[in-house]
């Protein structure tokens, strides 16, 4: 292990972000790579030191340990270090415990190891339900408290006892080379305790598979992919341990009229070419059932959109609504009476080309291009 400060070695500030660290390492490593210096031992030593510094600082947990304890964080059995003597890599998890508290403490993790699993439920909603918010009744099948043993896991009155495999920690450790791997205890399933006379209905777990119904409230404004957490409604933990959570994933049904982009609703409205030419008003039903009058300006083109503010979706966890965008589609008539055809022929006879400037300009450019 090098004695030089890792930050100084890489030439970076102590608050440098991950991208800066990576860039500095690549630049210096390329400069002193042994292959570029004919196997020079000094350059090789420096290259290894740079690699050691980068390996530490690129890992958020190792970097946090280094920032707090310096090189002592990685010295196995160093006297006076944060681990004390002779603890090696097992002590390395203790330093994380001192930094991150219960999150990295195996003993504190006993409760989380026995905690029930989280559940996922895919919930399909209509656009109207997402707009207004709705209460839904859902049916789930999950592990729940065993009614036979009242979640104790024991057939009789015998109390639970400390698990002999993990000593009550709920986790077991196994060494793999230089590393120590932790996993949930297979004997007590992470609870840290076992029962002498397990319940026959739940095999000592204190929980059994059951069907149940649950009422859930869906807030207004949810969108496709929204995740809603319902705390404590997941699977029951082992022998009364903390239950997991239920996560609802929202999926939106396709709507017959509206397309949705966030809080904005988009509706396509076909109009006659006379309304497009002369202007007028059309009525669009909003998502809340009210009719909205959309004013069509004379000369509007197919594909143009008109905005009606506040006519869109509810905004999740906020007040107000999005906008309604009406995309205009000008429809060319296909069924004309003789009288209508005669009127259009009359109109065609009066055309000068100025009525449709885009069309006139397009064909003018073609003629200029062809020289005709």
Order of alpha helices (4+ residues) and beta strands (2+ residues): alpha-alpha-alpha-alpha-alpha-alpha-beta-alpha-beta-beta-beta-beta-beta-beta-beta-beta-beta-beta-alpha-beta-beta-beta-beta-alpha-alpha
